[in-house]
Amino acid sequence: MKVAICDDDGAFCDLFSRMLEEQFTARHWPCDYAVFSSGDALLAADLTDAAAVFLDIDMPGPDGMQTARRLRERSRDLLIVFVTALDRYAVEGYSVEAFRYLLKDDLDRQLGPCVDALLEKLSERRRYIKVQTPDRWMTVSLEDIRYFEGTVSRRVLLHLRQGEPLECMGRIGDYAQKLAGDDFLRIQRSFLVNMQIIEDIRNYRAALTGGESLAVSRKNYSDITRRYVTWKVRQM
């Protein structure tokens, strides 16, 4: 996930970046951070992939509120969090649909709950999913998932684009229900596959990127191929 921080106080940017990274790291949520010292610099940047911006209000040039209005004109999905020493703009923040309003002198108390709410919001948008391993909860980008593989004893193996598979709690049907309407296809009882990595389905096999191949249910083969072709056409 990409996060932008904008504040004309360089020392505060350094401090806040460290605080924010600690919060995301504690939640096993990888982030890339970009820091900007003015509203003009932020507005000139490519924020296409940014999920959230933490924005000061009291800045020279376009202030944070003016900057937020221009950001909102470009994107309805960007999560805007004001981080400021001033509390008199809280009501005005609603005009730009600010996600949160944090006071600099109360970050120790406010930042953690803000990050929790932000991650929950992103999960609701289906860009990420929370999974429980035997020893912790993790948040995983849907783009990073190749497929889920069902195993015994209420476990699934989560195969990622990189790294070793993760053993996760729950049954594969639970994940199929969570991801209903997303780019995932249950090709048989034991496999829930990200259709982004399917190259072709034929002869009761799904050919995946990287040369891997998985068996497709013979009983539901016609319905599975129809759903895959329908999804494929929508991507064109």
PyRosetta script that sets phi, psi and omega in degrees:
from pyrosetta import init, pose_from_sequence

init()
pose = pose_from_sequence("MKVAICDDDGAFCDLFSRMLEEQFTARHWPCDYAVFSSGDALLAADLTDAAAVFLDIDMPGPDGMQTARRLRERSRDLLIVFVTALDRYAVEGYSVEAFRYLLKDDLDRQLGPCVDALLEKLSERRRYIKVQTPDRWMTVSLEDIRYFEGTVSRRVLLHLRQGEPLECMGRIGDYAQKLAGDDFLRIQRSFLVNMQIIEDIRNYRAALTGGESLAVSRKNYSDITRRYVTWKVRQM")
pose.set_psi(1, 141.5)
pose.set_omega(1, 178.2)
pose.set_phi(2, -103.1)
pose.set_psi(2, 133.8)
pose.set_omega(2, -179.1)
pose.set_phi(3, -128.1)
pose.set_psi(3, 136.3)
pose.set_omega(3, 176.9)
pose.set_phi(4, -109.9)
pose.set_psi(4, 142.0)
pose.set_omega(4, 176.3)
pose.set_phi(5, -124.2)
pose.set_psi(5, 129.3)
pose.set_omega(5, -177.5)
pose.set_phi(6, -131.3)
pose.set_psi(6, 116.9)
pose.set_omega(6, 179.3)
pose.set_phi(7, -160.9)
pose.set_psi(7, 138.6)
pose.set_omega(7, -178.6)
pose.set_phi(8, -80.2)
pose.set_psi(8, -4.0)
pose.set_omega(8, 177.9)
pose.set_phi(9, -96.5)
pose.set_psi(9, 103.5)
pose.set_omega(9, -175.8)
pose.set_phi(10, -62.3)
pose.set_psi(10, -38.8)
pose.set_omega(10, -179.7)
pose.set_phi(11, -64.3)
pose.set_psi(11, -40.3)
pose.set_omega(11, 178.6)
pose.set_phi(12, -67.5)
pose.set_psi(12, -37.9)
pose.set_omega(12, 178.0)
pose.set_phi(13, -57.7)
pose.set_psi(13, -43.3)
pose.set_omega(13, 179.0)
pose.set_phi(14, -62.7)
pose.set_psi(14, -45.9)
pose.set_omega(14, -179.6)
pose.set_phi(15, -64.4)
pose.set_psi(15, -46.6)
pose.set_omega(15, -176.6)
pose.set_phi(16, -67.6)
pose.set_psi(16, -37.1)
pose.set_omega(16, 177.9)
pose.set_phi(17, -59.2)
pose.set_psi(17, -43.3)
pose.set_omega(17, 179.1)
pose.set_phi(18, -65.6)
pose.set_psi(18, -42.6)
pose.set_omega(18, 179.1)
pose.set_phi(19, -62.4)
pose.set_psi(19, -42.7)
pose.set_omega(19, -178.1)
pose.set_phi(20, -67.7)
pose.set_psi(20, -42.0)
pose.set_omega(20, 179.5)
pose.set_phi(21, -63.1)
pose.set_psi(21, -38.4)
pose.set_omega(21, 176.5)
pose.set_phi(22, -60.5)
pose.set_psi(22, -40.9)
pose.set_omega(22, -179.1)
pose.set_phi(23, -66.5)
pose.set_psi(23, -45.5)
pose.set_omega(23, -179.6)
pose.set_phi(24, -69.3)
pose.set_psi(24, -38.7)
pose.set_omega(24, 179.2)
pose.set_phi(25, -63.4)
pose.set_psi(25, -40.9)
pose.set_omega(25, 179.4)
pose.set_phi(26, -62.6)
pose.set_psi(26, -22.9)
pose.set_omega(26, -179.3)
pose.set_phi(27, -102.7)
pose.set_psi(27, 10.5)
pose.set_omega(27, 177.6)
pose.set_phi(28, 56.5)
pose.set_psi(28, 42.4)
pose.set_omega(28, -178.0)
pose.set_phi(29, -119.6)
pose.set_psi(29, 104.2)
pose.set_omega(29, -177.4)
pose.set_phi(30, -71.9)
pose.set_psi(30, 139.1)
pose.set_omega(30, -178.6)
pose.set_phi(31, -138.8)
pose.set_psi(31, 151.1)
pose.set_omega(31, 168.2)
pose.set_phi(32, -108.9)
pose.set_psi(32, 133.8)
pose.set_omega(32, -175.4)
pose.set_phi(33, -112.4)
pose.set_psi(33, 136.9)
pose.set_omega(33, 172.9)
pose.set_phi(34, -125.1)
pose.set_psi(34, 129.9)
pose.set_omega(34, -176.0)
pose.set_phi(35, -111.9)
pose.set_psi(35, 134.7)
pose.set_omega(35, -179.0)
pose.set_phi(36, -128.7)
pose.set_psi(36, 143.8)
pose.set_omega(36, -176.1)
pose.set_phi(37, -100.1)
pose.set_psi(37, 0.0)
pose.set_omega(37, 179.2)
pose.set_phi(38, -155.6)
pose.set_psi(38, 160.1)
pose.set_omega(38, 175.9)
pose.set_phi(39, -63.5)
pose.set_psi(39, -37.6)
pose.set_omega(39, 179.4)
pose.set_phi(40, -61.4)
pose.set_psi(40, -43.1)
pose.set_omega(40, -179.7)
pose.set_phi(41, -64.9)
pose.set_psi(41, -40.2)
pose.set_omega(41, 179.0)
pose.set_phi(42, -64.2)
pose.set_psi(42, -43.8)
pose.set_omega(42, -177.8)
pose.set_phi(43, -69.4)
pose.set_psi(43, -24.6)
pose.set_omega(43, 179.3)
pose.set_phi(44, -82.3)
pose.set_psi(44, -12.7)
pose.set_omega(44, -176.7)
pose.set_phi(45, -83.3)
pose.set_psi(45, 158.7)
pose.set_omega(45, 174.9)
pose.set_phi(46, -84.6)
pose.set_psi(46, 105.9)
pose.set_omega(46, -178.2)
pose.set_phi(47, -107.2)
pose.set_psi(47, 22.0)
pose.set_omega(47, -176.3)
pose.set_phi(48, -55.1)
pose.set_psi(48, -42.2)
pose.set_omega(48, -176.2)
pose.set_phi(49, -96.5)
pose.set_psi(49, 3.4)
pose.set_omega(49, -179.0)
pose.set_phi(50, -73.6)
pose.set_psi(50, 136.5)
pose.set_omega(50, 178.1)
pose.set_phi(51, -93.8)
pose.set_psi(51, -30.4)
pose.set_omega(51, -175.9)
pose.set_phi(52, -150.9)
pose.set_psi(52, 152.6)
pose.set_omega(52, 173.7)
pose.set_phi(53, -131.4)
pose.set_psi(53, 131.5)
pose.set_omega(53, 176.2)
pose.set_phi(54, -102.0)
pose.set_psi(54, 116.5)
pose.set_omega(54, -162.4)
pose.set_phi(55, -128.4)
pose.set_psi(55, 126.6)
pose.set_omega(55, 172.4)
pose.set_phi(56, -74.5)
pose.set_psi(56, 157.2)
pose.set_omega(56, 179.6)
pose.set_phi(57, -100.6)
pose.set_psi(57, -47.2)
pose.set_omega(57, -173.8)
pose.set_phi(58, -85.3)
pose.set_psi(58, 86.7)
pose.set_omega(58, 179.7)
pose.set_phi(59, -133.3)
pose.set_psi(59, 150.9)
pose.set_omega(59, 174.1)
pose.set_phi(60, -69.2)
pose.set_psi(60, 162.1)
pose.set_omega(60, -176.3)
pose.set_phi(61, 74.4)
pose.set_psi(61, -147.6)
pose.set_omega(61, 173.1)
pose.set_phi(62, -64.8)
pose.set_psi(62, 122.8)
pose.set_omega(62, -179.7)
pose.set_phi(63, -75.3)
pose.set_psi(63, 179.7)
pose.set_omega(63, -175.2)
pose.set_phi(64, -62.2)
pose.set_psi(64, -37.1)
pose.set_omega(64, -179.5)
pose.set_phi(65, -68.1)
pose.set_psi(65, -43.2)
pose.set_omega(65, 177.2)
pose.set_phi(66, -63.5)
pose.set_psi(66, -41.5)
pose.set_omega(66, 178.4)
pose.set_phi(67, -62.7)
pose.set_psi(67, -42.1)
pose.set_omega(67, -179.7)
pose.set_phi(68, -63.2)
pose.set_psi(68, -38.5)
pose.set_omega(68, 178.6)
pose.set_phi(69, -62.0)
pose.set_psi(69, -41.4)
pose.set_omega(69, 179.7)
pose.set_phi(70, -70.4)
pose.set_psi(70, -35.4)
pose.set_omega(70, 175.3)
pose.set_phi(71, -64.6)
pose.set_psi(71, -41.5)
pose.set_omega(71, -178.6)
pose.set_phi(72, -66.5)
pose.set_psi(72, -31.6)
pose.set_omega(72, 176.1)
pose.set_phi(73, -63.0)
pose.set_psi(73, -30.7)
pose.set_omega(73, -178.1)
pose.set_phi(74, -84.9)
pose.set_psi(74, -32.2)
pose.set_omega(74, -173.8)
pose.set_phi(75, -146.2)
pose.set_psi(75, 132.7)
pose.set_omega(75, 174.5)
pose.set_phi(76, -89.0)
pose.set_psi(76, -16.7)
pose.set_omega(76, -173.9)
pose.set_phi(77, -94.0)
pose.set_psi(77, -20.1)
pose.set_omega(77, -176.9)
pose.set_phi(78, -61.2)
pose.set_psi(78, 130.2)
pose.set_omega(78, 178.7)
pose.set_phi(79, -88.5)
pose.set_psi(79, 117.0)
pose.set_omega(79, -177.2)
pose.set_phi(80, -104.6)
pose.set_psi(80, 121.9)
pose.set_omega(80, 178.0)
pose.set_phi(81, -118.2)
pose.set_psi(81, 118.0)
pose.set_omega(81, 176.1)
pose.set_phi(82, -81.7)
pose.set_psi(82, 132.0)
pose.set_omega(82, 177.4)
pose.set_phi(83, -125.8)
pose.set_psi(83, 105.6)
pose.set_omega(83, -169.1)
pose.set_phi(84, -148.7)
pose.set_psi(84, 161.3)
pose.set_omega(84, 174.8)
pose.set_phi(85, -87.3)
pose.set_psi(85, -6.4)
pose.set_omega(85, -176.1)
pose.set_phi(86, -103.5)
pose.set_psi(86, 137.7)
pose.set_omega(86, 178.9)
pose.set_phi(87, -109.3)
pose.set_psi(87, 0.5)
pose.set_omega(87, -175.0)
pose.set_phi(88, -79.7)
pose.set_psi(88, -8.6)
pose.set_omega(88, -178.5)
pose.set_phi(89, -98.4)
pose.set_psi(89, 6.0)
pose.set_omega(89, -174.0)
pose.set_phi(90, -58.0)
pose.set_psi(90, -45.0)
pose.set_omega(90, -179.1)
pose.set_phi(91, -66.3)
pose.set_psi(91, -42.5)
pose.set_omega(91, -179.8)
pose.set_phi(92, -62.4)
pose.set_psi(92, -26.1)
pose.set_omega(92, 179.4)
pose.set_phi(93, -60.5)
pose.set_psi(93, -25.5)
pose.set_omega(93, 178.7)
pose.set_phi(94, -65.8)
pose.set_psi(94, -24.9)
pose.set_omega(94, -178.4)
pose.set_phi(95, -68.6)
pose.set_psi(95, -21.0)
pose.set_omega(95, 177.0)
pose.set_phi(96, -110.6)
pose.set_psi(96, 16.1)
pose.set_omega(96, 178.5)
pose.set_phi(97, 55.1)
pose.set_psi(97, 47.5)
pose.set_omega(97, 177.7)
pose.set_phi(98, -61.8)
pose.set_psi(98, 138.0)
pose.set_omega(98, -178.4)
pose.set_phi(99, -76.2)
pose.set_psi(99, -41.3)
pose.set_omega(99, 178.3)
pose.set_phi(100, -148.8)
pose.set_psi(100, 164.7)
pose.set_omega(100, 178.4)
pose.set_phi(101, -135.0)
pose.set_psi(101, 109.4)
pose.set_omega(101, -175.2)
pose.set_phi(102, -110.0)
pose.set_psi(102, 139.1)
pose.set_omega(102, 175.7)
pose.set_phi(103, -95.0)
pose.set_psi(103, 134.4)
pose.set_omega(103, -175.1)
pose.set_phi(104, -61.2)
pose.set_psi(104, -32.9)
pose.set_omega(104, -178.2)
pose.set_phi(105, -85.2)
pose.set_psi(105, 6.9)
pose.set_omega(105, 179.6)
pose.set_phi(106, -133.3)
pose.set_psi(106, 24.3)
pose.set_omega(106, -175.7)
pose.set_phi(107, -66.2)
pose.set_psi(107, -34.2)
pose.set_omega(107, -179.8)
pose.set_phi(108, -56.7)
pose.set_psi(108, -33.2)
pose.set_omega(108, -178.9)
pose.set_phi(109, -92.3)
pose.set_psi(109, -34.5)
pose.set_omega(109, -170.3)
pose.set_phi(110, -92.0)
pose.set_psi(110, -27.6)
pose.set_omega(110, -170.1)
pose.set_phi(111, -67.6)
pose.set_psi(111, -43.5)
pose.set_omega(111, -179.2)
pose.set_phi(112, -57.6)
pose.set_psi(112, -53.2)
pose.set_omega(112, 177.3)
pose.set_phi(113, -60.4)
pose.set_psi(113, -33.0)
pose.set_omega(113, 177.9)
pose.set_phi(114, -65.1)
pose.set_psi(114, -43.8)
pose.set_omega(114, 179.3)
pose.set_phi(115, -64.9)
pose.set_psi(115, -41.1)
pose.set_omega(115, 177.1)
pose.set_phi(116, -58.4)
pose.set_psi(116, -45.6)
pose.set_omega(116, -179.3)
pose.set_phi(117, -66.2)
pose.set_psi(117, -37.4)
pose.set_omega(117, 179.3)
pose.set_phi(118, -64.5)
pose.set_psi(118, -45.3)
pose.set_omega(118, -179.9)
pose.set_phi(119, -65.9)
pose.set_psi(119, -37.1)
pose.set_omega(119, 177.6)
pose.set_phi(120, -64.0)
pose.set_psi(120, -40.0)
pose.set_omega(120, 178.7)
pose.set_phi(121, -63.9)
pose.set_psi(121, -43.9)
pose.set_omega(121, 179.4)
pose.set_phi(122, -65.5)
pose.set_psi(122, -36.8)
pose.set_omega(122, 177.6)
pose.set_phi(123, -64.4)
pose.set_psi(123, -38.1)
pose.set_omega(123, 178.3)
pose.set_phi(124, -62.6)
pose.set_psi(124, -29.1)
pose.set_omega(124, -179.6)
pose.set_phi(125, -80.8)
pose.set_psi(125, 3.9)
pose.set_omega(125, 175.3)
pose.set_phi(126, 69.8)
pose.set_psi(126, 17.3)
pose.set_omega(126, 176.2)
pose.set_phi(127, -85.4)
pose.set_psi(127, -19.1)
pose.set_omega(127, -177.4)
pose.set_phi(128, -141.4)
pose.set_psi(128, 162.7)
pose.set_omega(128, 176.1)
pose.set_phi(129, -139.0)
pose.set_psi(129, 140.7)
pose.set_omega(129, 175.6)
pose.set_phi(130, -89.8)
pose.set_psi(130, 132.3)
pose.set_omega(130, 177.4)
pose.set_phi(131, -127.2)
pose.set_psi(131, 151.2)
pose.set_omega(131, 179.8)
pose.set_phi(132, -112.2)
pose.set_psi(132, 115.8)
pose.set_omega(132, 173.7)
pose.set_phi(133, -87.0)
pose.set_psi(133, 173.4)
pose.set_omega(133, -179.9)
pose.set_phi(134, -58.3)
pose.set_psi(134, -21.5)
pose.set_omega(134, -176.0)
pose.set_phi(135, -122.9)
pose.set_psi(135, -1.6)
pose.set_omega(135, -178.5)
pose.set_phi(136, -169.6)
pose.set_psi(136, 166.3)
pose.set_omega(136, 170.0)
pose.set_phi(137, -92.4)
pose.set_psi(137, 144.8)
pose.set_omega(137, 177.2)
pose.set_phi(138, -135.3)
pose.set_psi(138, 153.2)
pose.set_omega(138, 173.8)
pose.set_phi(139, -112.6)
pose.set_psi(139, 125.7)
pose.set_omega(139, -173.5)
pose.set_phi(140, -123.1)
pose.set_psi(140, 134.3)
pose.set_omega(140, 175.5)
pose.set_phi(141, -68.7)
pose.set_psi(141, 135.4)
pose.set_omega(141, 178.3)
pose.set_phi(142, -61.6)
pose.set_psi(142, -29.7)
pose.set_omega(142, 179.8)
pose.set_phi(143, -65.8)
pose.set_psi(143, -25.0)
pose.set_omega(143, -177.0)
pose.set_phi(144, -85.8)
pose.set_psi(144, -5.4)
pose.set_omega(144, -175.0)
pose.set_phi(145, -93.1)
pose.set_psi(145, 131.4)
pose.set_omega(145, 170.9)
pose.set_phi(146, -89.9)
pose.set_psi(146, -58.3)
pose.set_omega(146, 177.3)
pose.set_phi(147, -163.6)
pose.set_psi(147, 162.0)
pose.set_omega(147, 173.2)
pose.set_phi(148, -101.9)
pose.set_psi(148, 138.4)
pose.set_omega(148, 178.2)
pose.set_phi(149, -121.6)
pose.set_psi(149, 120.5)
pose.set_omega(149, 179.8)
pose.set_phi(150, -72.8)
pose.set_psi(150, 142.7)
pose.set_omega(150, 175.9)
pose.set_phi(151, -131.7)
pose.set_psi(151, -171.8)
pose.set_omega(151, -179.7)
pose.set_phi(152, -84.9)
pose.set_psi(152, 169.7)
pose.set_omega(152, 172.4)
pose.set_phi(153, 59.6)
pose.set_psi(153, 43.8)
pose.set_omega(153, 174.7)
pose.set_phi(154, 53.9)
pose.set_psi(154, 50.7)
pose.set_omega(154, 176.6)
pose.set_phi(155, -133.8)
pose.set_psi(155, 152.3)
pose.set_omega(155, 169.9)
pose.set_phi(156, -132.8)
pose.set_psi(156, 153.0)
pose.set_omega(156, 171.4)
pose.set_phi(157, -100.5)
pose.set_psi(157, 124.1)
pose.set_omega(157, 179.7)
pose.set_phi(158, -98.0)
pose.set_psi(158, 109.7)
pose.set_omega(158, -179.3)
pose.set_phi(159, -90.9)
pose.set_psi(159, 121.4)
pose.set_omega(159, -176.9)
pose.set_phi(160, -103.3)
pose.set_psi(160, 166.4)
pose.set_omega(160, 178.2)
pose.set_phi(161, -65.4)
pose.set_psi(161, -27.8)
pose.set_omega(161, 177.7)
pose.set_phi(162, -136.2)
pose.set_psi(162, 148.5)
pose.set_omega(162, 175.4)
pose.set_phi(163, 88.0)
pose.set_psi(163, 177.1)
pose.set_omega(163, -179.1)
pose.set_phi(164, -78.0)
pose.set_psi(164, 154.6)
pose.set_omega(164, 176.6)
pose.set_phi(165, -61.1)
pose.set_psi(165, 147.3)
pose.set_omega(165, 177.5)
pose.set_phi(166, -101.0)
pose.set_psi(166, 133.4)
pose.set_omega(166, 172.7)
pose.set_phi(167, -83.3)
pose.set_psi(167, 124.0)
pose.set_omega(167, -176.0)
pose.set_phi(168, -124.2)
pose.set_psi(168, 151.5)
pose.set_omega(168, 178.8)
pose.set_phi(169, -76.4)
pose.set_psi(169, 155.7)
pose.set_omega(169, 177.3)
pose.set_phi(170, 102.9)
pose.set_psi(170, 174.1)
pose.set_omega(170, 179.2)
pose.set_phi(171, -106.7)
pose.set_psi(171, 156.9)
pose.set_omega(171, -175.9)
pose.set_phi(172, -62.9)
pose.set_psi(172, -29.4)
pose.set_omega(172, 176.6)
pose.set_phi(173, -63.9)
pose.set_psi(173, -31.4)
pose.set_omega(173, 177.5)
pose.set_phi(174, -64.4)
pose.set_psi(174, -41.4)
pose.set_omega(174, -179.6)
pose.set_phi(175, -72.6)
pose.set_psi(175, -35.8)
pose.set_omega(175, 177.0)
pose.set_phi(176, -61.7)
pose.set_psi(176, -37.4)
pose.set_omega(176, 178.7)
pose.set_phi(177, -69.8)
pose.set_psi(177, -42.3)
pose.set_omega(177, 179.6)
pose.set_phi(178, -62.4)
pose.set_psi(178, -35.9)
pose.set_omega(178, -173.6)
pose.set_phi(179, -99.6)
pose.set_psi(179, 13.7)
pose.set_omega(179, 177.5)
pose.set_phi(180, -58.9)
pose.set_psi(180, 130.3)
pose.set_omega(180, -178.9)
pose.set_phi(181, 92.3)
pose.set_psi(181, -9.0)
pose.set_omega(181, 176.2)
pose.set_phi(182, -95.2)
pose.set_psi(182, -168.9)
pose.set_omega(182, -173.9)
pose.set_phi(183, -85.5)
pose.set_psi(183, 38.4)
pose.set_omega(183, -177.4)
pose.set_phi(184, -119.5)
pose.set_psi(184, 140.5)
pose.set_omega(184, -175.0)
pose.set_phi(185, -129.3)
pose.set_psi(185, 126.7)
pose.set_omega(185, 176.7)
pose.set_phi(186, -83.0)
pose.set_psi(186, 100.2)
pose.set_omega(186, -174.3)
pose.set_phi(187, -86.1)
pose.set_psi(187, -16.1)
pose.set_omega(187, 171.9)
pose.set_phi(188, -167.8)
pose.set_psi(188, 179.6)
pose.set_omega(188, -173.9)
pose.set_phi(189, -55.6)
pose.set_psi(189, -34.0)
pose.set_omega(189, -172.4)
pose.set_phi(190, -101.7)
pose.set_psi(190, -3.5)
pose.set_omega(190, -174.2)
pose.set_phi(191, -132.2)
pose.set_psi(191, 127.1)
pose.set_omega(191, 172.4)
pose.set_phi(192, -119.0)
pose.set_psi(192, 112.9)
pose.set_omega(192, -165.6)
pose.set_phi(193, -113.8)
pose.set_psi(193, 139.0)
pose.set_omega(193, 171.3)
pose.set_phi(194, -71.0)
pose.set_psi(194, 115.3)
pose.set_omega(194, -175.6)
pose.set_phi(195, -65.3)
pose.set_psi(195, -15.7)
pose.set_omega(195, 176.4)
pose.set_phi(196, -62.3)
pose.set_psi(196, -24.1)
pose.set_omega(196, -177.0)
pose.set_phi(197, -102.4)
pose.set_psi(197, 0.2)
pose.set_omega(197, 178.0)
pose.set_phi(198, -82.9)
pose.set_psi(198, 123.8)
pose.set_omega(198, 178.0)
pose.set_phi(199, -91.0)
pose.set_psi(199, -32.6)
pose.set_omega(199, -178.5)
pose.set_phi(200, -168.2)
pose.set_psi(200, 153.9)
pose.set_omega(200, 172.1)
pose.set_phi(201, -127.3)
pose.set_psi(201, 119.1)
pose.set_omega(201, 177.3)
pose.set_phi(202, -161.5)
pose.set_psi(202, 155.2)
pose.set_omega(202, 178.3)
pose.set_phi(203, 52.8)
pose.set_psi(203, 38.6)
pose.set_omega(203, 176.6)
pose.set_phi(204, 63.0)
pose.set_psi(204, 27.2)
pose.set_omega(204, 176.3)
pose.set_phi(205, -134.1)
pose.set_psi(205, 145.6)
pose.set_omega(205, 173.6)
pose.set_phi(206, -107.0)
pose.set_psi(206, 115.8)
pose.set_omega(206, 177.9)
pose.set_phi(207, -85.9)
pose.set_psi(207, 123.8)
pose.set_omega(207, -177.5)
pose.set_phi(208, -106.0)
pose.set_psi(208, 160.9)
pose.set_omega(208, 173.9)
pose.set_phi(209, -60.6)
pose.set_psi(209, 147.2)
pose.set_omega(209, -178.2)
pose.set_phi(210, 87.3)
pose.set_psi(210, 2.9)
pose.set_omega(210, 176.0)
pose.set_phi(211, 89.4)
pose.set_psi(211, -0.3)
pose.set_omega(211, -179.5)
pose.set_phi(212, -78.2)
pose.set_psi(212, 151.9)
pose.set_omega(212, -179.6)
pose.set_phi(213, -139.1)
pose.set_psi(213, 136.2)
pose.set_omega(213, 179.8)
pose.set_phi(214, -125.2)
pose.set_psi(214, 146.9)
pose.set_omega(214, 178.6)
pose.set_phi(215, -71.1)
pose.set_psi(215, 143.4)
pose.set_omega(215, 177.7)
pose.set_phi(216, -110.6)
pose.set_psi(216, 141.8)
pose.set_omega(216, -179.7)
pose.set_phi(217, -55.6)
pose.set_psi(217, 126.9)
pose.set_omega(217, 176.3)
pose.set_phi(218, -71.5)
pose.set_psi(218, -37.3)
pose.set_omega(218, -178.3)
pose.set_phi(219, -63.1)
pose.set_psi(219, -40.7)
pose.set_omega(219, -175.8)
pose.set_phi(220, -108.0)
pose.set_psi(220, 19.8)
pose.set_omega(220, -172.8)
pose.set_phi(221, -57.9)
pose.set_psi(221, -45.2)
pose.set_omega(221, -177.8)
pose.set_phi(222, -62.4)
pose.set_psi(222, -44.4)
pose.set_omega(222, -179.6)
pose.set_phi(223, -67.4)
pose.set_psi(223, -38.8)
pose.set_omega(223, -179.7)
pose.set_phi(224, -65.4)
pose.set_psi(224, -46.1)
pose.set_omega(224, 179.7)
pose.set_phi(225, -65.2)
pose.set_psi(225, -37.0)
pose.set_omega(225, 178.4)
pose.set_phi(226, -63.1)
pose.set_psi(226, -44.2)
pose.set_omega(226, -179.4)
pose.set_phi(227, -65.8)
pose.set_psi(227, -37.0)
pose.set_omega(227, 179.2)
pose.set_phi(228, -68.3)
pose.set_psi(228, -44.8)
pose.set_omega(228, -180.0)
pose.set_phi(229, -63.7)
pose.set_psi(229, -40.6)
pose.set_omega(229, 178.2)
pose.set_phi(230, -61.1)
pose.set_psi(230, -43.7)
pose.set_omega(230, 178.3)
pose.set_phi(231, -64.0)
pose.set_psi(231, -41.8)
pose.set_omega(231, -177.7)
pose.set_phi(232, -61.7)
pose.set_psi(232, -41.4)
pose.set_omega(232, -179.6)
pose.set_phi(233, -65.0)
pose.set_psi(233, -37.7)
pose.set_omega(233, -179.6)
pose.set_phi(234, -65.4)
pose.set_psi(234, -24.6)
pose.set_omega(234, -178.7)
pose.set_phi(235, -80.1)
pose.set_psi(235, -13.4)
pose.set_omega(235, -176.8)
pose.set_phi(236, -79.9)
pose.dump_pdb("model.pdb")
